[in-house]
């Protein structure tokens, strides 16, 4: 299992910011989905670090996939219909790749 390092945290922070931007979401949306105490990134990362510690990298990716699935399940007036019909989000592909790389 990969360790939670400052370098990993920095990369994850950038990934989350890019992902939120691509999804048209905010840290507040992510905080609600993760049930973090605050919208600040350290609080969000604390929840994700706990998930990583308990379930590893695959568990972390799975948790983020569930968040993305939750967001896609919400119907909003400005939602892109092409996005709604896409059965795989970027995080699903990441989870699939992690599962292929990690021996069972």
Biopython code that builds the backbone (N, CA, C, O; Angstrom):
import numpy as np
from Bio.PDB.StructureBuilder import StructureBuilder

atoms = [
    (1, "UNK", "N", (0.852, -1.183, 0.000)),
    (1, "UNK", "CA", (0.000, 0.000, 0.000)),
    (1, "UNK", "C", (0.890, 1.236, 0.000)),
    (1, "UNK", "O", (1.886, 1.292, 0.721)),
    (2, "UNK", "N", (0.529, 2.217, -0.805)),
    (2, "UNK", "CA", (1.309, 3.448, -0.840)),
    (2, "UNK", "C", (1.037, 4.273, 0.414)),
    (2, "UNK", "O", (-0.079, 4.305, 0.934)),
    (3, "UNK", "N", (2.076, 4.929, 0.877)),
    (3, "UNK", "CA", (1.976, 5.709, 2.112)),
    (3, "UNK", "C", (1.424, 7.102, 1.816)),
    (3, "UNK", "O", (1.545, 7.615, 0.704)),
    (4, "UNK", "N", (0.826, 7.688, 2.826)),
    (4, "UNK", "CA", (0.332, 9.067, 2.748)),
    (4, "UNK", "C", (1.519, 9.959, 3.091)),
    (4, "UNK", "O", (1.903, 10.064, 4.256)),
    (5, "UNK", "N", (2.091, 10.588, 2.098)),
    (5, "UNK", "CA", (3.261, 11.439, 2.287)),
    (5, "UNK", "C", (2.894, 12.876, 1.945)),
    (5, "UNK", "O", (1.859, 13.119, 1.326)),
    (6, "UNK", "N", (3.738, 13.839, 2.343)),
    (6, "UNK", "CA", (3.475, 15.228, 1.948)),
    (6, "UNK", "C", (3.394, 15.385, 0.427)),
    (6, "UNK", "O", (2.590, 16.169, -0.077)),
    (7, "UNK", "N", (4.220, 14.648, -0.292)),
    (7, "UNK", "CA", (4.193, 14.707, -1.754)),
    (7, "UNK", "C", (2.866, 14.168, -2.294)),
    (7, "UNK", "O", (2.273, 14.753, -3.201)),
    (8, "UNK", "N", (2.407, 13.050, -1.728)),
    (8, "UNK", "CA", (1.125, 12.469, -2.133)),
    (8, "UNK", "C", (-0.006, 13.449, -1.840)),
    (8, "UNK", "O", (-0.907, 13.630, -2.659)),
    (9, "UNK", "N", (0.046, 14.078, -0.670)),
    (9, "UNK", "CA", (-0.994, 15.036, -0.280)),
    (9, "UNK", "C", (-1.031, 16.227, -1.235)),
    (9, "UNK", "O", (-2.107, 16.699, -1.602)),
    (10, "UNK", "N", (0.137, 16.708, -1.634)),
    (10, "UNK", "CA", (0.211, 17.826, -2.577)),
    (10, "UNK", "C", (-0.394, 17.436, -3.922)),
    (10, "UNK", "O", (-1.161, 18.197, -4.511)),
    (11, "UNK", "N", (-0.041, 16.244, -4.400)),
    (11, "UNK", "CA", (-0.584, 15.773, -5.679)),
    (11, "UNK", "C", (-2.090, 15.559, -5.591)),
    (11, "UNK", "O", (-2.819, 15.898, -6.523)),
    (12, "UNK", "N", (-2.561, 15.001, -4.480)),
    (12, "UNK", "CA", (-3.990, 14.782, -4.296)),
    (12, "UNK", "C", (-4.738, 16.113, -4.236)),
    (12, "UNK", "O", (-5.826, 16.239, -4.797)),
    (13, "UNK", "N", (-4.166, 17.091, -3.568)),
    (13, "UNK", "CA", (-4.784, 18.416, -3.490)),
    (13, "UNK", "C", (-4.969, 18.998, -4.882)),
    (13, "UNK", "O", (-6.037, 19.521, -5.201)),
    (14, "UNK", "N", (-3.938, 18.912, -5.711)),
    (14, "UNK", "CA", (-4.032, 19.440, -7.074)),
    (14, "UNK", "C", (-5.051, 18.648, -7.888)),
    (14, "UNK", "O", (-5.822, 19.228, -8.654)),
    (15, "UNK", "N", (-5.057, 17.329, -7.726)),
    (15, "UNK", "CA", (-6.033, 16.491, -8.417)),
    (15, "UNK", "C", (-7.455, 16.891, -8.027)),
    (15, "UNK", "O", (-8.327, 17.021, -8.886)),
    (16, "UNK", "N", (-7.683, 17.087, -6.729)),
    (16, "UNK", "CA", (-9.014, 17.470, -6.257)),
    (16, "UNK", "C", (-9.440, 18.821, -6.818)),
    (16, "UNK", "O", (-10.585, 18.987, -7.238)),
    (17, "UNK", "N", (-8.529, 19.779, -6.828)),
    (17, "UNK", "CA", (-8.859, 21.106, -7.361)),
    (17, "UNK", "C", (-9.205, 21.024, -8.840)),
    (17, "UNK", "O", (-10.172, 21.638, -9.290)),
    (18, "UNK", "N", (-8.414, 20.263, -9.601)),
    (18, "UNK", "CA", (-8.693, 20.095, -11.030)),
    (18, "UNK", "C", (-10.013, 19.366, -11.248)),
    (18, "UNK", "O", (-10.795, 19.730, -12.126)),
    (19, "UNK", "N", (-10.252, 18.338, -10.446)),
    (19, "UNK", "CA", (-11.482, 17.549, -10.551)),
    (19, "UNK", "C", (-12.707, 18.411, -10.245)),
    (19, "UNK", "O", (-13.699, 18.367, -10.972)),
    (20, "UNK", "N", (-12.635, 19.193, -9.170)),
    (20, "UNK", "CA", (-13.752, 20.070, -8.818)),
    (20, "UNK", "C", (-14.037, 21.063, -9.939)),
    (20, "UNK", "O", (-15.193, 21.308, -10.284)),
    (21, "UNK", "N", (-12.986, 21.626, -10.500)),
    (21, "UNK", "CA", (-13.140, 22.590, -11.590)),
    (21, "UNK", "C", (-13.787, 21.919, -12.800)),
    (21, "UNK", "O", (-14.700, 22.477, -13.409)),
    (22, "UNK", "N", (-13.315, 20.728, -13.145)),
    (22, "UNK", "CA", (-13.841, 19.996, -14.292)),
    (22, "UNK", "C", (-15.308, 19.612, -14.079)),
    (22, "UNK", "O", (-16.095, 19.598, -15.026)),
    (23, "UNK", "N", (-15.667, 19.304, -12.846)),
    (23, "UNK", "CA", (-17.034, 18.911, -12.516)),
    (23, "UNK", "C", (-17.953, 20.113, -12.297)),
    (23, "UNK", "O", (-19.169, 19.953, -12.184)),
    (24, "UNK", "N", (-17.378, 21.309, -12.238)),
    (24, "UNK", "CA", (-18.184, 22.493, -11.953)),
    (24, "UNK", "C", (-18.666, 22.517, -10.511)),
    (24, "UNK", "O", (-19.750, 23.022, -10.217)),
    (25, "UNK", "N", (-17.857, 21.967, -9.615)),
    (25, "UNK", "CA", (-18.206, 21.882, -8.197)),
    (25, "UNK", "C", (-17.249, 22.711, -7.361)),
    (25, "UNK", "O", (-16.233, 23.201, -7.856)),
    (26, "UNK", "N", (-17.583, 22.860, -6.097)),
    (26, "UNK", "CA", (-16.752, 23.637, -5.180)),
    (26, "UNK", "C", (-16.301, 22.751, -4.023)),
    (26, "UNK", "O", (-16.775, 21.627, -3.857)),
    (27, "UNK", "N", (-15.379, 23.282, -3.230)),
    (27, "UNK", "CA", (-14.944, 22.562, -2.035)),
    (27, "UNK", "C", (-16.115, 22.374, -1.081)),
    (27, "UNK", "O", (-16.148, 21.399, -0.330)),
    (28, "UNK", "N", (-17.066, 23.284, -1.098)),
    (28, "UNK", "CA", (-18.251, 23.141, -0.243)),
    (28, "UNK", "C", (-19.066, 21.918, -0.665)),
    (28, "UNK", "O", (-19.584, 21.197, 0.188)),
    (29, "UNK", "N", (-19.183, 21.678, -1.972)),
    (29, "UNK", "CA", (-19.886, 20.487, -2.454)),
    (29, "UNK", "C", (-19.168, 19.222, -1.990)),
    (29, "UNK", "O", (-19.799, 18.264, -1.542)),
    (30, "UNK", "N", (-17.838, 19.233, -2.104)),
    (30, "UNK", "CA", (-17.047, 18.078, -1.695)),
    (30, "UNK", "C", (-17.151, 17.866, -0.185)),
    (30, "UNK", "O", (-17.255, 16.732, 0.283)),
    (31, "UNK", "N", (-17.123, 18.962, 0.574)),
    (31, "UNK", "CA", (-17.262, 18.864, 2.031)),
    (31, "UNK", "C", (-18.577, 18.188, 2.403)),
    (31, "UNK", "O", (-18.608, 17.312, 3.268)),
    (32, "UNK", "N", (-19.667, 18.597, 1.746)),
    (32, "UNK", "CA", (-20.980, 17.999, 2.037)),
    (32, "UNK", "C", (-20.984, 16.504, 1.725)),
    (32, "UNK", "O", (-21.476, 15.700, 2.517)),
    (33, "UNK", "N", (-20.439, 16.142, 0.581)),
    (33, "UNK", "CA", (-20.443, 14.733, 0.183)),
    (33, "UNK", "C", (-19.571, 13.869, 1.087)),
    (33, "UNK", "O", (-19.908, 12.718, 1.365)),
    (34, "UNK", "N", (-18.453, 14.425, 1.545)),
    (34, "UNK", "CA", (-17.548, 13.678, 2.423)),
    (34, "UNK", "C", (-17.918, 13.813, 3.895)),
    (34, "UNK", "O", (-17.395, 13.092, 4.745)),
    (35, "UNK", "N", (-18.828, 14.745, 4.191)),
    (35, "UNK", "CA", (-19.222, 15.054, 5.568)),
    (35, "UNK", "C", (-18.024, 15.522, 6.398)),
    (35, "UNK", "O", (-17.861, 15.145, 7.558)),
    (36, "UNK", "N", (-17.195, 16.352, 5.768)),
    (36, "UNK", "CA", (-16.044, 16.944, 6.460)),
    (36, "UNK", "C", (-16.541, 18.078, 7.351)),
    (36, "UNK", "O", (-17.645, 18.589, 7.160)),
    (37, "UNK", "N", (-15.729, 18.463, 8.315)),
    (37, "UNK", "CA", (-16.127, 19.501, 9.264)),
    (37, "UNK", "C", (-16.087, 20.897, 8.664)),
    (37, "UNK", "O", (-16.805, 21.787, 9.117)),
    (38, "UNK", "N", (-15.252, 21.096, 7.647)),
    (38, "UNK", "CA", (-15.052, 22.423, 7.085)),
    (38, "UNK", "C", (-14.863, 22.319, 5.578)),
    (38, "UNK", "O", (-14.562, 21.249, 5.049)),
    (39, "UNK", "N", (-15.044, 23.444, 4.896)),
    (39, "UNK", "CA", (-14.803, 23.477, 3.453)),
    (39, "UNK", "C", (-13.331, 23.682, 3.130)),
    (39, "UNK", "O", (-12.934, 23.596, 1.968)),
    (40, "UNK", "N", (-12.529, 23.950, 4.134)),
    (40, "UNK", "CA", (-11.094, 24.172, 3.898)),
    (40, "UNK", "C", (-10.423, 22.857, 3.507)),
    (40, "UNK", "O", (-10.776, 21.791, 4.010)),
    (41, "UNK", "N", (-9.453, 22.951, 2.605)),
    (41, "UNK", "CA", (-8.795, 21.759, 2.075)),
    (41, "UNK", "C", (-8.176, 20.874, 3.161)),
    (41, "UNK", "O", (-8.275, 19.652, 3.051)),
    (42, "UNK", "N", (-7.538, 21.430, 4.213)),
    (42, "UNK", "CA", (-6.989, 20.539, 5.244)),
    (42, "UNK", "C", (-8.050, 19.646, 5.899)),
    (42, "UNK", "O", (-7.772, 18.494, 6.230)),
    (43, "UNK", "N", (-9.246, 20.170, 6.082)),
    (43, "UNK", "CA", (-10.326, 19.383, 6.674)),
    (43, "UNK", "C", (-10.787, 18.284, 5.714)),
    (43, "UNK", "O", (-11.054, 17.157, 6.134)),
    (44, "UNK", "N", (-10.878, 18.614, 4.443)),
    (44, "UNK", "CA", (-11.254, 17.631, 3.426)),
    (44, "UNK", "C", (-10.186, 16.544, 3.332)),
    (44, "UNK", "O", (-10.500, 15.356, 3.254)),
    (45, "UNK", "N", (-8.916, 16.966, 3.340)),
    (45, "UNK", "CA", (-7.815, 16.008, 3.262)),
    (45, "UNK", "C", (-7.774, 15.096, 4.486)),
    (45, "UNK", "O", (-7.370, 13.937, 4.384)),
    (46, "UNK", "N", (-8.187, 15.609, 5.631)),
    (46, "UNK", "CA", (-8.224, 14.793, 6.850)),
    (46, "UNK", "C", (-9.181, 13.612, 6.676)),
    (46, "UNK", "O", (-8.867, 12.487, 7.066)),
    (47, "UNK", "N", (-10.344, 13.877, 6.092)),
    (47, "UNK", "CA", (-11.320, 12.812, 5.840)),
    (47, "UNK", "C", (-10.743, 11.802, 4.848)),
    (47, "UNK", "O", (-10.882, 10.592, 5.028)),
    (48, "UNK", "N", (-10.100, 12.310, 3.804)),
    (48, "UNK", "CA", (-9.541, 11.421, 2.787)),
    (48, "UNK", "C", (-8.350, 10.632, 3.322)),
    (48, "UNK", "O", (-8.153, 9.477, 2.945)),
    (49, "UNK", "N", (-7.556, 11.245, 4.193)),
    (49, "UNK", "CA", (-6.429, 10.529, 4.794)),
    (49, "UNK", "C", (-6.938, 9.381, 5.671)),
    (49, "UNK", "O", (-6.358, 8.296, 5.681)),
    (50, "UNK", "N", (-8.015, 9.627, 6.398)),
    (50, "UNK", "CA", (-8.609, 8.576, 7.228)),
    (50, "UNK", "C", (-9.084, 7.418, 6.342)),
    (50, "UNK", "O", (-8.877, 6.249, 6.668)),
    (51, "UNK", "N", (-9.716, 7.757, 5.232)),
    (51, "UNK", "CA", (-10.172, 6.725, 4.286)),
    (51, "UNK", "C", (-8.979, 5.936, 3.743)),
    (51, "UNK", "O", (-9.042, 4.711, 3.631)),
    (52, "UNK", "N", (-7.908, 6.627, 3.412)),
    (52, "UNK", "CA", (-6.694, 5.987, 2.895)),
    (52, "UNK", "C", (-6.081, 5.065, 3.944)),
    (52, "UNK", "O", (-5.649, 3.956, 3.629)),
    (53, "UNK", "N", (-6.047, 5.524, 5.177)),
    (53, "UNK", "CA", (-5.466, 4.735, 6.264)),
    (53, "UNK", "C", (-6.279, 3.447, 6.496)),
    (53, "UNK", "O", (-5.710, 2.385, 6.747)),
    (54, "UNK", "N", (-7.607, 3.555, 6.411)),
    (54, "UNK", "CA", (-8.474, 2.407, 6.674)),
    (54, "UNK", "C", (-8.578, 1.442, 5.493)),
    (54, "UNK", "O", (-8.616, 0.227, 5.685)),
    (55, "UNK", "N", (-8.623, 1.980, 4.279)),
    (55, "UNK", "CA", (-8.939, 1.153, 3.109)),
    (55, "UNK", "C", (-7.934, 1.239, 1.972)),
    (55, "UNK", "O", (-8.153, 0.658, 0.909)),
    (56, "UNK", "N", (-6.841, 1.951, 2.179)),
    (56, "UNK", "CA", (-5.811, 2.025, 1.151)),
    (56, "UNK", "C", (-6.186, 2.944, -0.002)),
    (56, "UNK", "O", (-7.208, 3.629, 0.020)),
    (57, "UNK", "N", (-5.322, 2.932, -1.007)),
    (57, "UNK", "CA", (-5.508, 3.797, -2.167)),
    (57, "UNK", "C", (-6.769, 3.428, -2.946)),
    (57, "UNK", "O", (-7.484, 4.306, -3.428)),
    (58, "UNK", "N", (-7.039, 2.132, -3.066)),
    (58, "UNK", "CA", (-8.248, 1.699, -3.769)),
    (58, "UNK", "C", (-9.503, 2.184, -3.034)),
    (58, "UNK", "O", (-10.479, 2.576, -3.674)),
    (59, "UNK", "N", (-9.483, 2.160, -1.709)),
    (59, "UNK", "CA", (-10.613, 2.653, -0.929)),
    (59, "UNK", "C", (-10.805, 4.150, -1.086)),
    (59, "UNK", "O", (-11.932, 4.640, -1.147)),
    (60, "UNK", "N", (-9.690, 4.875, -1.150)),
    (60, "UNK", "CA", (-9.747, 6.323, -1.358)),
    (60, "UNK", "C", (-10.356, 6.634, -2.719)),
    (60, "UNK", "O", (-11.240, 7.482, -2.831)),
    (61, "UNK", "N", (-9.880, 5.945, -3.752)),
    (61, "UNK", "CA", (-10.417, 6.156, -5.099)),
    (61, "UNK", "C", (-11.896, 5.778, -5.155)),
    (61, "UNK", "O", (-12.690, 6.463, -5.799)),
    (62, "UNK", "N", (-12.260, 4.700, -4.488)),
    (62, "UNK", "CA", (-13.651, 4.266, -4.457)),
    (62, "UNK", "C", (-14.542, 5.312, -3.789)),
    (62, "UNK", "O", (-15.653, 5.577, -4.249)),
    (63, "UNK", "N", (-14.053, 5.895, -2.716)),
    (63, "UNK", "CA", (-14.825, 6.935, -2.005)),
    (63, "UNK", "C", (-15.065, 8.134, -2.913)),
    (63, "UNK", "O", (-16.167, 8.682, -2.949)),
    (64, "UNK", "N", (-14.027, 8.541, -3.649)),
    (64, "UNK", "CA", (-14.179, 9.672, -4.562)),
    (64, "UNK", "C", (-15.096, 9.316, -5.734)),
    (64, "UNK", "O", (-15.818, 10.176, -6.239)),
    (65, "UNK", "N", (-15.071, 8.063, -6.166)),
    (65, "UNK", "CA", (-15.996, 7.613, -7.215)),
    (65, "UNK", "C", (-17.441, 7.693, -6.729)),
    (65, "UNK", "O", (-18.335, 8.074, -7.484)),
    (66, "UNK", "N", (-17.664, 7.333, -5.466)),
    (66, "UNK", "CA", (-19.018, 7.424, -4.907)),
    (66, "UNK", "C", (-19.485, 8.879, -4.853)),
    (66, "UNK", "O", (-20.655, 9.170, -5.101)),
    (67, "UNK", "N", (-18.566, 9.791, -4.528)),
    (67, "UNK", "CA", (-18.902, 11.219, -4.513)),
    (67, "UNK", "C", (-19.307, 11.657, -5.916)),
    (67, "UNK", "O", (-20.323, 12.328, -6.097)),
    (68, "UNK", "N", (-18.505, 11.272, -6.904)),
    (68, "UNK", "CA", (-18.814, 11.653, -8.283)),
    (68, "UNK", "C", (-20.150, 11.055, -8.726)),
    (68, "UNK", "O", (-20.934, 11.727, -9.396)),
    (69, "UNK", "N", (-20.413, 9.817, -8.363)),
    (69, "UNK", "CA", (-21.687, 9.179, -8.711)),
    (69, "UNK", "C", (-22.853, 9.919, -8.054)),
    (69, "UNK", "O", (-23.907, 10.101, -8.663)),
    (70, "UNK", "N", (-22.654, 10.339, -6.819)),
    (70, "UNK", "CA", (-23.682, 11.116, -6.109)),
    (70, "UNK", "C", (-23.966, 12.418, -6.856)),
    (70, "UNK", "O", (-25.122, 12.803, -7.030)),
    (71, "UNK", "N", (-22.911, 13.084, -7.291)),
    (71, "UNK", "CA", (-23.081, 14.342, -8.024)),
    (71, "UNK", "C", (-23.791, 14.125, -9.349)),
    (71, "UNK", "O", (-24.635, 14.933, -9.735)),
    (72, "UNK", "N", (-23.470, 13.061, -10.043)),
    (72, "UNK", "CA", (-24.107, 12.799, -11.332)),
    (72, "UNK", "C", (-25.552, 12.371, -11.153)),
    (72, "UNK", "O", (-26.351, 12.485, -12.082)),
    (73, "UNK", "N", (-25.892, 11.886, -9.981)),
    (73, "UNK", "CA", (-27.262, 11.499, -9.690)),
    (73, "UNK", "C", (-28.165, 12.695, -9.460)),
    (73, "UNK", "O", (-29.386, 12.591, -9.578)),
    (74, "UNK", "N", (-27.562, 13.836, -9.130)),
    (74, "UNK", "CA", (-28.331, 15.059, -8.921)),
    (74, "UNK", "C", (-28.694, 15.656, -10.273)),
    (74, "UNK", "O", (-27.850, 15.759, -11.163)),
    (75, "UNK", "N", (-29.935, 16.042, -10.419)),
    (75, "UNK", "CA", (-30.366, 16.681, -11.657)),
    (75, "UNK", "C", (-30.352, 18.180, -11.434)),
    (75, "UNK", "O", (-31.003, 18.695, -10.524)),
    (76, "UNK", "N", (-29.601, 18.873, -12.274)),
    (76, "UNK", "CA", (-29.572, 20.330, -12.166)),
    (76, "UNK", "C", (-29.956, 20.934, -13.503)),
    (76, "UNK", "O", (-29.805, 20.301, -14.547)),
    (77, "UNK", "N", (-30.446, 22.146, -13.467)),
    (77, "UNK", "CA", (-30.923, 22.809, -14.675)),
    (77, "UNK", "C", (-29.810, 23.037, -15.689)),
    (77, "UNK", "O", (-30.061, 23.021, -16.894)),
    (78, "UNK", "N", (-28.587, 23.247, -15.220)),
    (78, "UNK", "CA", (-27.491, 23.537, -16.139)),
    (78, "UNK", "C", (-26.629, 22.311, -16.440)),
    (78, "UNK", "O", (-25.511, 22.450, -16.937)),
    (79, "UNK", "N", (-27.133, 21.121, -16.145)),
    (79, "UNK", "CA", (-26.356, 19.899, -16.378)),
    (79, "UNK", "C", (-26.218, 19.629, -17.872)),
    (79, "UNK", "O", (-27.154, 19.849, -18.640)),
    (80, "UNK", "N", (-25.065, 19.159, -18.268)),
    (80, "UNK", "CA", (-24.781, 18.807, -19.649)),
    (80, "UNK", "C", (-25.323, 17.402, -19.901)),
    (80, "UNK", "O", (-24.902, 16.464, -19.223)),
    (81, "UNK", "N", (-26.246, 17.223, -20.856)),
    (81, "UNK", "CA", (-26.820, 15.901, -21.099)),
    (81, "UNK", "C", (-25.769, 14.861, -21.488)),
    (81, "UNK", "O", (-25.919, 13.690, -21.140)),
    (82, "UNK", "N", (-24.728, 15.249, -22.187)),
    (82, "UNK", "CA", (-23.670, 14.309, -22.572)),
    (82, "UNK", "C", (-22.965, 13.765, -21.338)),
    (82, "UNK", "O", (-22.593, 12.593, -21.301)),
    (83, "UNK", "N", (-22.782, 14.604, -20.335)),
    (83, "UNK", "CA", (-22.138, 14.180, -19.097)),
    (83, "UNK", "C", (-23.040, 13.210, -18.345)),
    (83, "UNK", "O", (-22.551, 12.254, -17.743)),
    (84, "UNK", "N", (-24.331, 13.440, -18.370)),
    (84, "UNK", "CA", (-25.270, 12.596, -17.644)),
    (84, "UNK", "C", (-25.309, 11.179, -18.206)),
    (84, "UNK", "O", (-25.562, 10.238, -17.454)),
    (85, "UNK", "N", (-25.065, 10.997, -19.514)),
    (85, "UNK", "CA", (-25.142, 9.675, -20.113)),
    (85, "UNK", "C", (-23.821, 8.930, -20.055)),
    (85, "UNK", "O", (-23.781, 7.748, -20.395)),
    (86, "UNK", "N", (-22.755, 9.564, -19.642)),
    (86, "UNK", "CA", (-21.444, 8.925, -19.554)),
    (86, "UNK", "C", (-21.423, 7.989, -18.348)),
    (86, "UNK", "O", (-21.479, 8.462, -17.213)),
    (87, "UNK", "N", (-21.344, 6.657, -18.564)),
    (87, "UNK", "CA", (-21.396, 5.734, -17.432)),
    (87, "UNK", "C", (-20.118, 5.716, -16.604)),
    (87, "UNK", "O", (-20.132, 5.255, -15.463)),
    (88, "UNK", "N", (-19.018, 6.206, -17.156)),
    (88, "UNK", "CA", (-17.748, 6.197, -16.437)),
    (88, "UNK", "C", (-17.238, 7.616, -16.280)),
    (88, "UNK", "O", (-17.052, 8.330, -17.266)),
    (89, "UNK", "N", (-17.008, 8.028, -15.029)),
    (89, "UNK", "CA", (-16.341, 9.291, -14.781)),
    (89, "UNK", "C", (-14.845, 9.044, -14.760)),
    (89, "UNK", "O", (-14.397, 7.898, -14.813)),
    (90, "UNK", "N", (-14.091, 10.090, -14.684)),
    (90, "UNK", "CA", (-12.633, 9.964, -14.648)),
    (90, "UNK", "C", (-12.183, 9.156, -13.439)),
    (90, "UNK", "O", (-11.217, 8.398, -13.529)),
    (91, "UNK", "N", (-12.858, 9.303, -12.326)),
    (91, "UNK", "CA", (-12.449, 8.586, -11.124)),
    (91, "UNK", "C", (-12.725, 7.090, -11.237)),
    (91, "UNK", "O", (-11.987, 6.284, -10.671)),
    (92, "UNK", "N", (-13.784, 6.708, -11.965)),
    (92, "UNK", "CA", (-14.033, 5.287, -12.189)),
    (92, "UNK", "C", (-12.881, 4.662, -12.964)),
    (92, "UNK", "O", (-12.460, 3.543, -12.671)),
    (93, "UNK", "N", (-12.377, 5.389, -13.951)),
    (93, "UNK", "CA", (-11.248, 4.890, -14.736)),
    (93, "UNK", "C", (-10.000, 4.778, -13.872)),
    (93, "UNK", "O", (-9.230, 3.827, -14.009)),
    (94, "UNK", "N", (-9.798, 5.746, -12.984)),
    (94, "UNK", "CA", (-8.661, 5.704, -12.071)),
    (94, "UNK", "C", (-8.764, 4.494, -11.145)),
    (94, "UNK", "O", (-7.776, 3.791, -10.931)),
    (95, "UNK", "N", (-9.944, 4.248, -10.599)),
    (95, "UNK", "CA", (-10.151, 3.099, -9.719)),
    (95, "UNK", "C", (-9.882, 1.794, -10.462)),
    (95, "UNK", "O", (-9.249, 0.886, -9.923)),
    (96, "UNK", "N", (-10.358, 1.704, -11.686)),
    (96, "UNK", "CA", (-10.126, 0.506, -12.489)),
    (96, "UNK", "C", (-8.629, 0.283, -12.715)),
    (96, "UNK", "O", (-8.147, -0.846, -12.618)),
    (97, "UNK", "N", (-7.903, 1.345, -13.013)),
    (97, "UNK", "CA", (-6.459, 1.243, -13.229)),
    (97, "UNK", "C", (-5.734, 0.828, -11.948)),
    (97, "UNK", "O", (-4.807, 0.020, -11.995)),
    (98, "UNK", "N", (-6.150, 1.376, -10.810)),
    (98, "UNK", "CA", (-5.532, 1.021, -9.528)),
    (98, "UNK", "C", (-5.765, -0.453, -9.231)),
    (98, "UNK", "O", (-4.855, -1.154, -8.788)),
    (99, "UNK", "N", (-6.977, -0.919, -9.475)),
    (99, "UNK", "CA", (-7.283, -2.329, -9.213)),
    (99, "UNK", "C", (-6.453, -3.255, -10.098)),
    (99, "UNK", "O", (-6.068, -4.346, -9.675)),
    (100, "UNK", "N", (-6.180, -2.818, -11.323)),
    (100, "UNK", "CA", (-5.358, -3.628, -12.222)),
    (100, "UNK", "C", (-3.908, -3.653, -11.758)),
    (100, "UNK", "O", (-3.226, -4.667, -11.909)),
    (101, "UNK", "N", (-3.432, -2.548, -11.195)),
    (101, "UNK", "CA", (-2.041, -2.438, -10.763)),
    (101, "UNK", "C", (-1.772, -3.117, -9.425)),
    (101, "UNK", "O", (-0.657, -3.576, -9.177)),
    (102, "UNK", "N", (-2.780, -3.183, -8.564)),
    (102, "UNK", "CA", (-2.592, -3.741, -7.219)),
    (102, "UNK", "C", (-2.904, -5.233, -7.225)),
    (102, "UNK", "O", (-3.985, -5.639, -7.651)),
    (103, "UNK", "N", (-1.956, -6.056, -6.751)),
    (103, "UNK", "CA", (-2.249, -7.491, -6.667)),
    (103, "UNK", "C", (-3.270, -7.757, -5.566)),
    (103, "UNK", "O", (-3.254, -7.115, -4.516)),
    (104, "UNK", "N", (-4.135, -8.691, -5.819)),
    (104, "UNK", "CA", (-5.179, -9.024, -4.834)),
    (104, "UNK", "C", (-4.715, -10.063, -3.854)),
    (104, "UNK", "O", (-5.470, -10.453, -2.964)),
]
sb = StructureBuilder()
sb.init_structure("model")
sb.init_model(0)
sb.init_chain("A")
sb.init_seg("    ")
for serial, (resi, resn, name, xyz) in enumerate(atoms, 1):
    if name == "N":
        sb.init_residue(resn, " ", resi, " ")
    sb.init_atom(name, np.array(xyz, "f"), 0.0, 1.0, " ", f" {name:<3s}", serial, name[0])
structure = sb.get_structure()
